[in-house]
Amino acid sequence: MQIAECVLVAYTGVFGAMVGSFLNVCVYRLPRGESVILPGSHCPGCGKPIAWYDNVPVISYLVLRGRCRRCGTGISAQYPLIELAVGVIWAGSLVWFGLSFAALQAALLATLALGIALTDARHFLIPDEFSLGGLGIGLALAVTPWGIGPLEAVLGIVVGYSLLWVVKAAGDWALARGLIRGEELDQVLEPGETPTTLGLGDLKMMAMVGSFVGWRGVLLTAFLGSLAGVAVFLPLLLMKRRSPVPFGVFLAIGAVATIVAGDWLLGWYGSLIAVGAR
Ligand SMILES: [Zn+2]
């Protein structure tokens, strides 16, 4: 790699870490219904605002050794780790796709996927800001001259949403008739909430993924996400440990696998069909 390329990758990584810093705020505040703009970052211990020089991604955490400068309250290691992860996502997208529109698209979708995975894993919910807000970003990218185009994006949205709608309808039908058991859902339901096999957040999330990757990509995402889900939860099921599944986490994995290797996988599958048809 040339020196200029290394510098560009490094700057992209730093920019990604700054995006990650904002993602931290979103992941913490959105599930709590708080604004992500105001108030600015403050210490959960003493409530004092955090100065910009104590809010530098990753670095400040290391300098302060994970403690608030004023009161010494511990800062979760989740903050620098997410900043680092998003930095790697942005730098990695640039390395993988080169300096291109595809790299920007991949970095944005992977960042959204990480935000969704974190909130779904922790709170069993996918904020609309990630799903519907992300869908807005996906559409905006799609209609640029380098994008997948409005028709492909809308097809992706419709296919992503309706595919999961069908799965949800079938699952809820089976649940209501006692064909599948759902007692573990009690752990995540609010009082009075009807048990459901898939939340609306998962449907909206897949509409968002479709706006980025089109209809073939969103089908691949659902397939890969289900594979990942089964791979993780089958052993748990066999050990008779039943727990609710944050499906958004696995759809997020499917979405990232689709942007990284989707063209290759779809091409390989296409060639299999072509061979079969010969
Ligand atoms: Zn403090």
Boltz pocket constraint, residues with backbone or C-beta under 6 A from the ligand:
constraints:
  - pocket:
      binder: B
      contacts: [[A, 43], [A, 44], [A, 45], [A, 46], [A, 47], [A, 48], [A, 68], [A, 69], [A, 70], [A, 71], [A, 72], [A, 73]]
      max_distance: 6.0
